[in-house]
Amino acid sequence: MRVIHEMKLVGRLASGADEWSCPTCGRRIALRQPPQPELTILEEGDETAVHVGVINPGPAASAAAEKYGLGPIQEIPRPPKPVDPETPHADDRAWLADIGISWDGGDAAA
């Protein structure tokens, strides 16, 4: 089974290329349209996933996706990824304190 991520058009770069971004894995590309097409990977993201980008969804886009075995294109809402790192395990916190680093920003335990 293929993992499919939907790319979103996020803007145009100074070079004239369109910037596309995958909200699922963070992949970012710059795509220049013909007559001088060019694809530049800005951030790799999940290289095992199939990435699909559609500007105007509709029957033509769905037909193209089905031609390559990707099935119908649909918007799948995903929760945002957490920004804050997880709190370290107690053993890790003790190790940090031993080397003079406090996870909570206060004085490290002696």
N, CA, C and O atoms as a MOPAC input file, in Angstrom:
PM7 MOZYME 1SCF
protein

 N      0.83200 1    -1.18500 1     0.00000 1
 C      0.00000 1     0.00000 1     0.00000 1
 C      0.87700 1     1.24800 1     0.00000 1
 O      1.84500 1     1.32700 1     0.75700 1
 N      0.55300 1     2.19800 1    -0.82200 1
 C      1.30900 1     3.43800 1    -0.91800 1
 C      0.79000 1     4.46400 1     0.08100 1
 O     -0.41600 1     4.59400 1     0.29200 1
 N      1.71800 1     5.18500 1     0.68800 1
 C      1.34900 1     6.31200 1     1.55000 1
 C      1.31500 1     7.54000 1     0.65800 1
 O      2.28800 1     7.83200 1    -0.03700 1
 N      0.20000 1     8.26000 1     0.67300 1
 C      0.03100 1     9.42400 1    -0.18800 1
 C     -0.08500 1    10.66800 1     0.66900 1
 O     -0.91500 1    10.73300 1     1.57600 1
 N      0.75000 1    11.65700 1     0.37900 1
 C      0.69300 1    12.95000 1     1.06200 1
 C      0.30600 1    14.01100 1     0.03800 1
 O      0.74400 1    13.97500 1    -1.11200 1
 N     -0.50100 1    14.93000 1     0.46600 1
 C     -0.93600 1    15.99400 1    -0.43300 1
 C     -0.07600 1    17.23100 1    -0.22700 1
 O      0.02500 1    17.74900 1     0.88500 1
 N      0.53800 1    17.69600 1    -1.29600 1
 C      1.34700 1    18.91100 1    -1.25800 1
 C      0.43700 1    20.12800 1    -1.41800 1
 O     -0.57100 1    20.07800 1    -2.12300 1
 N      0.80900 1    21.21600 1    -0.75600 1
 C      0.05200 1    22.46900 1    -0.83900 1
 C      0.92500 1    23.53000 1    -1.50000 1
 O      2.10500 1    23.65600 1    -1.17400 1
 N      0.35400 1    24.28600 1    -2.41800 1
 C      1.04800 1    25.41100 1    -3.02100 1
 C      1.09300 1    26.52300 1    -1.97900 1
 O      0.04800 1    26.98200 1    -1.51800 1
 N      2.30200 1    26.96000 1    -1.60300 1
 C      2.42000 1    27.94900 1    -0.52500 1
 C      2.91700 1    29.30500 1    -0.99100 1
 O      2.83900 1    30.27300 1    -0.23400 1
 N      3.42600 1    29.40800 1    -2.21000 1
 C      3.87000 1    30.71400 1    -2.68500 1
 C      4.76600 1    30.60700 1    -3.89600 1
 O      5.00200 1    29.52500 1    -4.43300 1
 N      5.26300 1    31.76900 1    -4.31500 1
 C      6.17600 1    31.83300 1    -5.45600 1
 C      7.48800 1    32.41100 1    -4.97100 1
 O      7.51400 1    33.41600 1    -4.26100 1
 N      8.58700 1    31.76000 1    -5.36300 1
 C      9.92100 1    32.18400 1    -4.97100 1
 C     10.43000 1    33.28000 1    -5.90100 1
 O      9.87100 1    33.49600 1    -6.97700 1
 N     11.48600 1    33.97000 1    -5.49000 1
 C     12.06300 1    35.04200 1    -6.30700 1
 C     12.50400 1    34.53700 1    -7.66700 1
 O     12.51400 1    35.29700 1    -8.63500 1
 N     12.87000 1    33.25800 1    -7.75700 1
 C     13.30100 1    32.65800 1    -9.03300 1
 C     12.14000 1    32.48000 1   -10.01100 1
 O     12.35900 1    32.20600 1   -11.19100 1
 N     10.90600 1    32.63400 1    -9.52500 1
 C      9.72600 1    32.40700 1   -10.35700 1
 C      9.14300 1    31.01500 1   -10.19200 1
 O      8.06700 1    30.72600 1   -10.71500 1
 N      9.85200 1    30.14100 1    -9.46000 1
 C      9.36300 1    28.78200 1    -9.21700 1
 C      8.27700 1    28.82200 1    -8.13900 1
 O      8.29600 1    29.67100 1    -7.24800 1
 N      7.34000 1    27.89300 1    -8.24000 1
 C      6.30300 1    27.74400 1    -7.21800 1
 C      6.86300 1    26.92000 1    -6.07100 1
 O      7.56100 1    25.93200 1    -6.29700 1
 N      6.56100 1    27.32200 1    -4.84000 1
 C      6.97700 1    26.53900 1    -3.67400 1
 C      5.79600 1    25.70600 1    -3.20500 1
 O      4.69900 1    26.22000 1    -2.98900 1
 N      6.04600 1    24.39200 1    -3.04900 1
 C      5.04300 1    23.44900 1    -2.57700 1
 C      5.53500 1    22.85900 1    -1.26400 1
 O      6.73400 1    22.64200 1    -1.08500 1
 N      4.60400 1    22.60000 1    -0.34100 1
 C      4.96700 1    22.07000 1     0.96400 1
 C      3.99000 1    20.97000 1     1.37300 1
 O      2.79400 1    21.05100 1     1.09300 1
 N      4.51700 1    19.93900 1     2.04000 1
 C      3.68500 1    18.85400 1     2.55400 1
 C      3.47800 1    19.08100 1     4.04700 1
 O      4.43600 1    19.00000 1     4.81500 1
 N      2.23800 1    19.36500 1     4.47700 1
 C      2.00100 1    19.59300 1     5.89300 1
 C      2.14800 1    18.33300 1     6.74800 1
 O      2.24300 1    18.42900 1     7.97200 1
 N      2.16800 1    17.16300 1     6.12600 1
 C      2.27200 1    15.91200 1     6.87200 1
 C      3.70300 1    15.60900 1     7.27200 1
 O      3.96200 1    15.26600 1     8.42500 1
 N      4.65000 1    15.73100 1     6.32600 1
 C      6.02800 1    15.31300 1     6.61500 1
 C      7.05700 1    16.42500 1     6.49400 1
 O      8.22900 1    16.21400 1     6.80800 1
 N      6.64700 1    17.60200 1     6.04700 1
 C      7.57300 1    18.71600 1     5.94600 1
 C      8.34000 1    18.81900 1     4.63700 1
 O      9.19500 1    19.69300 1     4.49600 1
 N      8.05300 1    17.94200 1     3.67200 1
 C      8.74500 1    18.01200 1     2.37300 1
 C      8.41500 1    19.34300 1     1.71000 1
 O      7.26200 1    19.77500 1     1.70400 1
 N      9.44200 1    19.99400 1     1.14700 1
 C      9.26100 1    21.25700 1     0.43600 1
 C     10.01300 1    21.17600 1    -0.88700 1
 O     11.14900 1    20.70600 1    -0.94600 1
 N      9.35700 1    21.64300 1    -1.94500 1
 C      9.99100 1    21.65500 1    -3.25900 1
 C      9.76100 1    23.00400 1    -3.92900 1
 O      8.82400 1    23.73300 1    -3.60200 1
 N     10.64300 1    23.31300 1    -4.87600 1
 C     10.45700 1    24.45500 1    -5.76900 1
 C     10.23500 1    23.86000 1    -7.15600 1
 O     11.04600 1    23.07100 1    -7.64100 1
 N      9.14400 1    24.24100 1    -7.78000 1
 C      8.77500 1    23.68100 1    -9.08800 1
 C      8.61200 1    24.81400 1   -10.09500 1
 O      7.73800 1    25.67200 1    -9.96200 1
 N      9.47600 1    24.79200 1   -11.10200 1
 C      9.38400 1    25.79000 1   -12.17000 1
 C      8.61700 1    25.16400 1   -13.33400 1
 O      8.88000 1    24.02800 1   -13.73000 1
 N      7.67400 1    25.91900 1   -13.86700 1
 C      6.81300 1    25.44800 1   -14.95200 1
 C      7.51700 1    25.58900 1   -16.30600 1
 O      8.50800 1    26.31200 1   -16.41100 1
 N      7.01000 1    24.89900 1   -17.35100 1
 C      7.55800 1    25.06500 1   -18.69600 1
 C      7.48400 1    26.54400 1   -19.10800 1
 O      6.60900 1    27.26100 1   -18.62400 1
 N      8.35000 1    27.00200 1   -19.95900 1
 C      9.16400 1    26.25200 1   -20.90900 1
 C     10.49700 1    25.75300 1   -20.34000 1
 O     11.18900 1    24.99100 1   -21.01600 1
 N     10.87800 1    26.15200 1   -19.13400 1
 C     12.11700 1    25.66300 1   -18.52000 1
 C     11.77500 1    24.95200 1   -17.21400 1
 O     12.07300 1    25.47200 1   -16.13900 1
 N     11.15100 1    23.76500 1   -17.28700 1
 C     10.73400 1    23.08000 1   -16.05700 1
 C     11.93500 1    22.66500 1   -15.22300 1
 O     12.98000 1    22.28200 1   -15.74700 1
 N     11.75500 1    22.75200 1   -13.90600 1
 C     12.82400 1    22.35700 1   -12.99000 1
 C     12.20300 1    22.02300 1   -11.64100 1
 O     11.28000 1    22.69900 1   -11.18800 1
 N     12.71600 1    20.97800 1   -11.00600 1
 C     12.27300 1    20.57800 1    -9.67800 1
 C     13.48400 1    20.61100 1    -8.75000 1
 O     14.49900 1    19.96500 1    -9.01300 1
 N     13.36300 1    21.37600 1    -7.65500 1
 C     14.42700 1    21.46300 1    -6.65900 1
 C     13.83500 1    21.06200 1    -5.32000 1
 O     12.81500 1    21.61100 1    -4.90200 1
 N     14.46400 1    20.10900 1    -4.64400 1
 C     14.00200 1    19.68900 1    -3.32500 1
 C     14.63100 1    20.60000 1    -2.28800 1
 O     15.85400 1    20.67800 1    -2.17800 1
 N     13.78200 1    21.29900 1    -1.51700 1
 C     14.25200 1    22.21900 1    -0.49000 1
 C     14.37800 1    21.51400 1     0.86300 1
 O     15.33000 1    21.76200 1     1.60200 1
 N     13.43600 1    20.64800 1     1.18700 1
 C     13.44500 1    19.81600 1     2.39700 1
 C     12.97600 1    18.43200 1     1.97600 1
 O     11.96000 1    18.31000 1     1.29200 1
 N     13.70000 1    17.38000 1     2.37400 1
 C     13.37900 1    16.03100 1     1.90600 1
 C     12.04500 1    15.50600 1     2.41400 1
 O     11.26500 1    14.97000 1     1.62700 1
 N     11.76100 1    15.64400 1     3.69700 1
 C     10.53700 1    15.06300 1     4.23100 1
 C     10.56500 1    13.54600 1     4.10200 1
 O     11.63200 1    12.93700 1     4.16600 1
 N      9.41000 1    12.93900 1     3.92200 1
 C      9.28600 1    11.48500 1     3.79100 1
 C      9.46000 1    11.10500 1     2.32700 1
 O      8.53700 1    11.26400 1     1.52900 1
 N     10.64000 1    10.60300 1     1.97000 1
 C     10.89900 1    10.25800 1     0.58000 1
 C     10.25200 1     8.94900 1     0.14700 1
 O     10.24500 1     8.62900 1    -1.04200 1
 N      9.70600 1     8.18600 1     1.09700 1
 C      9.03100 1     6.93500 1     0.74200 1
 C      7.57000 1     7.17000 1     0.35900 1
 O      6.93700 1     6.29300 1    -0.22900 1
 N      7.03700 1     8.33600 1     0.68300 1
 C      5.63500 1     8.64400 1     0.38500 1
 C      5.50000 1     9.16500 1    -1.04000 1
 O      6.43700 1     9.73600 1    -1.59900 1
 N      4.31100 1     8.95700 1    -1.62000 1
 C      3.96600 1     9.54200 1    -2.90500 1
 C      3.36000 1    10.90800 1    -2.59300 1
 O      2.40100 1    11.00800 1    -1.82800 1
 N      3.92100 1    11.95600 1    -3.18500 1
 C      3.42700 1    13.30300 1    -2.95300 1
 C      2.63500 1    13.77100 1    -4.16900 1
 O      3.08500 1    13.64000 1    -5.30700 1
 N      1.44900 1    14.31800 1    -3.91000 1
 C      0.55700 1    14.76600 1    -4.96600 1
 C      0.18100 1    16.21200 1    -4.67500 1
 O     -0.14900 1    16.56100 1    -3.54200 1
 N      0.23200 1    17.04000 1    -5.69400 1
 C     -0.18100 1    18.43400 1    -5.53800 1
 C     -1.19800 1    18.79500 1    -6.59400 1
 O     -1.02500 1    18.46700 1    -7.76800 1
 N     -2.26700 1    19.47400 1    -6.18200 1
 C     -3.32700 1    19.84200 1    -7.10300 1
 C     -3.69100 1    21.29900 1    -6.85700 1
 O     -3.99000 1    21.69100 1    -5.72900 1
 N     -3.66500 1    22.10500 1    -7.92700 1
 C     -4.06300 1    23.50300 1    -7.79600 1
 C     -5.58200 1    23.61400 1    -7.91800 1
 O     -6.22500 1    24.28200 1    -7.10800 1
 N     -6.14800 1    22.96600 1    -8.92000 1
 C     -7.58900 1    23.01900 1    -9.14300 1
 C     -8.15700 1    21.60700 1    -9.09700 1
 O     -8.22300 1    20.94100 1   -10.13000 1
 N     -8.57600 1    21.12800 1    -7.90400 1
 C     -9.12500 1    19.77700 1    -7.84900 1
 C    -10.40000 1    19.67400 1    -8.68900 1
 O    -11.17300 1    20.62400 1    -8.80800 1
 N    -10.58400 1    18.52400 1    -9.24700 1
 C    -11.76600 1    18.29800 1   -10.06600 1
 C    -11.62500 1    16.99500 1   -10.80800 1
 O    -10.72300 1    16.21100 1   -10.51300 1
 N    -12.50700 1    16.74200 1   -11.77800 1
 C    -12.48200 1    15.47100 1   -12.50200 1
 C    -11.15000 1    15.18700 1   -13.19700 1
 O    -10.68900 1    14.04500 1   -13.19300 1
 N    -10.52500 1    16.20500 1   -13.79300 1
 C     -9.25800 1    15.97600 1   -14.50300 1
 C     -8.16000 1    15.56600 1   -13.52400 1
 O     -7.36500 1    14.67600 1   -13.82600 1
 N     -8.10800 1    16.20400 1   -12.35600 1
 C     -7.09100 1    15.86600 1   -11.35300 1
 C     -7.32100 1    14.46100 1   -10.81800 1
 O     -6.37000 1    13.69800 1   -10.64600 1
 N     -8.57200 1    14.11600 1   -10.55400 1
 C     -8.88100 1    12.77400 1   -10.04500 1
 C     -8.55100 1    11.70700 1   -11.07900 1
 O     -8.05500 1    10.63600 1   -10.73000 1
 N     -8.82500 1    11.99300 1   -12.35100 1
 C     -8.52500 1    11.02700 1   -13.41300 1
 C     -7.02000 1    10.81300 1   -13.52000 1
 O     -6.56600 1     9.68300 1   -13.70000 1
 N     -6.24000 1    11.89000 1   -13.41100 1
 C     -4.77700 1    11.76200 1   -13.48100 1
 C     -4.26000 1    10.96300 1   -12.29600 1
 O     -3.36400 1    10.13500 1   -12.45900 1
 N     -4.80300 1    11.19200 1   -11.11000 1
 C     -4.37300 1    10.45000 1    -9.92200 1
 C     -4.70100 1     8.97000 1   -10.06500 1
 O     -3.87200 1     8.11900 1    -9.74100 1
 N     -5.88400 1     8.65900 1   -10.54200 1
 C     -6.28400 1     7.25400 1   -10.70900 1
 C     -5.43100 1     6.56200 1   -11.77000 1
 O     -5.16700 1     5.36400 1   -11.66400 1
 N     -4.99900 1     7.29800 1   -12.78800 1
 C     -4.14200 1     6.73500 1   -13.84200 1
 C     -2.85700 1     6.17400 1   -13.24100 1
 O     -2.33600 1     5.16700 1   -13.72100 1
 N     -2.34600 1     6.81800 1   -12.19600 1
 C     -1.10100 1     6.37200 1   -11.55600 1
 C     -1.34900 1     5.53900 1   -10.30600 1
 O     -0.42500 1     5.29800 1    -9.52800 1
 N     -2.57800 1     5.10000 1   -10.10700 1
 C     -2.89400 1     4.21600 1    -8.99800 1
 C     -2.97700 1     4.89200 1    -7.65900 1
 O     -2.79900 1     4.24600 1    -6.62600 1
 N     -3.24700 1     6.19400 1    -7.65300 1
 C     -3.29300 1     6.93300 1    -6.39400 1
 C     -4.70500 1     7.07600 1    -5.84100 1
 O     -4.87400 1     7.48700 1    -4.69300 1
 N     -5.70500 1     6.74900 1    -6.62100 1
 C     -7.06900 1     6.84500 1    -6.13400 1
 C     -7.55300 1     8.28400 1    -6.14100 1
 O     -6.83300 1     9.18200 1    -6.57800 1
 N     -8.76300 1     8.50600 1    -5.66200 1
 C     -9.30800 1     9.87000 1    -5.68000 1
 C     -8.54000 1    10.77600 1    -4.71600 1
 O     -8.09700 1    10.34600 1    -3.65100 1
 N     -8.39900 1    12.02100 1    -5.11400 1
 C     -7.72700 1    13.00600 1    -4.25900 1
 C     -8.76900 1    13.58200 1    -3.32400 1
 O     -9.85100 1    13.98700 1    -3.75100 1
 N     -8.43700 1    13.61300 1    -2.05800 1
 C     -9.36200 1    14.15600 1    -1.07800 1
 C     -8.58900 1    14.87000 1     0.01400 1
 O     -7.43400 1    14.54400 1     0.28900 1
 N     -9.22500 1    15.83300 1     0.62500 1
 C     -8.62000 1    16.57600 1     1.72000 1
 C     -8.77100 1    15.75100 1     2.98600 1
 O     -9.88600 1    15.39900 1     3.36900 1
 N     -7.66100 1    15.44100 1     3.63500 1
 C     -7.67700 1    14.67000 1     4.87100 1
 C     -7.15100 1    15.56700 1     5.98300 1
 O     -5.95200 1    15.84200 1     6.03200 1
 N     -8.02100 1    16.02900 1     6.87500 1
 C     -7.52300 1    16.91000 1     7.94200 1
 C     -6.60800 1    16.15400 1     8.89000 1
 O     -6.87900 1    15.00900 1     9.25400 1
 N     -5.53500 1    16.79900 1     9.28200 1
 C     -4.57800 1    16.19500 1    10.20900 1
 C     -4.31200 1    17.17100 1    11.34100 1
 O     -4.24400 1    18.37900 1    11.11500 1
 N     -4.16100 1    16.66400 1    12.55400 1
 C     -3.82800 1    17.57100 1    13.65000 1
 C     -2.40600 1    18.09000 1    13.48400 1
 O     -1.55400 1    17.39300 1    12.93200 1
 N     -2.14000 1    19.30100 1    13.95300 1
 C     -0.77100 1    19.82100 1    13.84400 1
 C      0.18200 1    19.01500 1    14.70800 1
 O     -0.20500 1    18.46400 1    15.73900 1
 N      1.44200 1    18.95300 1    14.26900 1
 C      2.45800 1    18.25900 1    15.04800 1
 C      2.79500 1    19.09500 1    16.27700 1
 O      2.76700 1    20.32400 1    16.21400 1
 N      3.11300 1    18.44400 1    17.39600 1
 C      3.46500 1    19.21700 1    18.59400 1
 C      4.76900 1    19.99200 1    18.37000 1
 O      5.70300 1    19.49200 1    17.74400 1
 N      4.80900 1    21.20700 1    18.89000 1
 C      5.97900 1    22.05800 1    18.74100 1
 C      6.97000 1    21.80000 1    19.86300 1
 O      8.17800 1    21.76200 1    19.62700 1
 N      6.47500 1    21.62300 1    21.08200 1
 C      7.34900 1    21.42900 1    22.22800 1
 C      7.85300 1    19.99400 1    22.29100 1
 O      7.09500 1    19.05500 1    22.04800 1
 N      9.14500 1    19.81900 1    22.62000 1
 C      9.65800 1    18.45000 1    22.76700 1
 C      9.03900 1    17.78100 1    23.98200 1
 O      8.59000 1    18.44800 1    24.91400 1
 N      9.02200 1    16.46700 1    23.96000 1
 C      8.48000 1    15.72300 1    25.08800 1
 C      9.35100 1    15.94600 1    26.32000 1
 O     10.55400 1    16.18000 1    26.20500 1
 N      8.74100 1    15.87400 1    27.48400 1
 C      9.49500 1    15.98000 1    28.73000 1
 C     10.33900 1    14.72600 1    28.87700 1
 O      9.84200 1    13.61400 1    28.69700 1
 N     11.62900 1    14.90100 1    29.20700 1
 C     12.48800 1    13.72300 1    29.29600 1
 C     12.12800 1    12.83300 1    30.48500 1
 O     11.55400 1    13.28800 1    31.47400 1
 N     12.47500 1    11.57200 1    30.36200 1
 C     12.28000 1    10.58500 1    31.41800 1
 C     13.06000 1    11.02000 1    32.66900 1
 O     14.03300 1    11.76600 1    32.56300 1
 N     12.64200 1    10.56300 1    33.83000 1
 C     13.29300 1    10.94100 1    35.09700 1
 C     14.78700 1    10.63100 1    35.08500 1
 O     15.57800 1    11.41000 1    35.61700 1
 N     15.18600 1     9.50600 1    34.48600 1
 C     16.61900 1     9.17700 1    34.41000 1
 C     17.36800 1    10.20500 1    33.56600 1
 O     18.48800 1    10.59600 1    33.89700 1
 N     16.74500 1    10.63600 1    32.48200 1
 C     17.37300 1    11.64500 1    31.63200 1
 C     17.46500 1    12.98400 1    32.36400 1
 O     18.46400 1    13.69400 1    32.24700 1
 N     16.42300 1    13.32400 1    33.11500 1
 C     16.44300 1    14.57500 1    33.88200 1
 C     17.55300 1    14.54000 1    34.92500 1
 O     18.22700 1    15.54500 1    35.15200 1
 N     17.74500 1    13.37200 1    35.56700 1
 C     18.80700 1    13.23500 1    36.56300 1
 C     20.17300 1    13.38300 1    35.90600 1
 O     21.06900 1    14.01700 1    36.46300 1
 N     20.33400 1    12.79500 1    34.71400 1
 C     21.60400 1    12.91700 1    33.99800 1
 C     21.86700 1    14.37300 1    33.62600 1
 O     22.98900 1    14.85900 1    33.77100 1
 N     20.83700 1    15.07000 1    33.14600 1
 C     20.99200 1    16.48600 1    32.81800 1
 C     21.41500 1    17.28200 1    34.04800 1
 O     22.29700 1    18.13700 1    33.97300 1
 N     20.77100 1    16.99100 1    35.19000 1
 C     21.12400 1    17.69100 1    36.43900 1
 C     22.55900 1    17.39400 1    36.84000 1
 O     23.25800 1    18.27900 1    37.33300 1
 N     23.01400 1    16.15000 1    36.63300 1
 C     24.38800 1    15.77700 1    36.98300 1
 C     25.42300 1    16.56700 1    36.18200 1
 O     26.52000 1    16.83000 1    36.67400 1
 N     25.07900 1    16.94100 1    34.96200 1
 C     26.04100 1    17.69300 1    34.15700 1
 C     25.74900 1    19.19700 1    34.17700 1
 O     26.29400 1    19.96100 1    33.38100 1
 N     24.86600 1    19.60700 1    35.11800 1
 C     24.62300 1    21.03300 1    35.33200 1
 C     23.55300 1    21.66700 1    34.48000 1
 O     23.51200 1    22.89000 1    34.35100 1
 N     22.67500 1    20.85600 1    33.88700 1
 C     21.60200 1    21.39500 1    33.04900 1
 C     20.25700 1    21.09600 1    33.69800 1
 O     19.96800 1    19.95400 1    34.05600 1
 N     19.43500 1    22.13900 1    33.84500 1
 C     18.09400 1    21.97200 1    34.39100 1
 C     17.08700 1    21.98900 1    33.25300 1
 O     17.06400 1    22.93600 1    32.46600 1
 N     16.26600 1    20.97400 1    33.15200 1
 C     15.26000 1    20.89900 1    32.10500 1
 C     14.22300 1    22.00900 1    32.27000 1
 O     13.72900 1    22.54100 1    31.27600 1
 N     13.88700 1    22.36600 1    33.51600 1
 C     12.83800 1    23.33400 1    33.79700 1
 C     13.34400 1    24.78200 1    33.76700 1
 O     12.55000 1    25.70800 1    33.93700 1
 N     14.63300 1    24.99200 1    33.55600 1
 C     15.14700 1    26.34900 1    33.45100 1
 C     15.62700 1    26.92300 1    34.77200 1
 O     16.17100 1    28.02700 1    34.79400 1
 N     15.44300 1    26.21400 1    35.86500 1
 C     15.93800 1    26.68800 1    37.16900 1
 C     17.34100 1    26.19100 1    37.40500 1
 O     18.02700 1    25.75300 1    36.48100 1
 N     17.76000 1    26.26300 1    38.65600 1
 C     19.07300 1    25.75200 1    39.01300 1
 C     19.07900 1    24.22700 1    38.92200 1
 O     18.10600 1    23.57600 1    39.30400 1
 N     20.16000 1    23.66700 1    38.42200 1
 C     20.28500 1    22.22300 1    38.33500 1
 C     20.43600 1    21.64100 1    39.72500 1
 O     21.01900 1    22.25700 1    40.61800 1
 N     19.90100 1    20.44200 1    39.89300 1
 C     20.01100 1    19.76700 1    41.20100 1
 C     21.46900 1    19.43500 1    41.47100 1
 O     22.22500 1    19.08800 1    40.56400 1
 N     21.83500 1    19.54600 1    42.70400 1
 C     23.22700 1    19.27400 1    43.07800 1
 C     23.43400 1    17.79100 1    43.29500 1
 O     24.54300 1    17.36400 1    43.61600 1

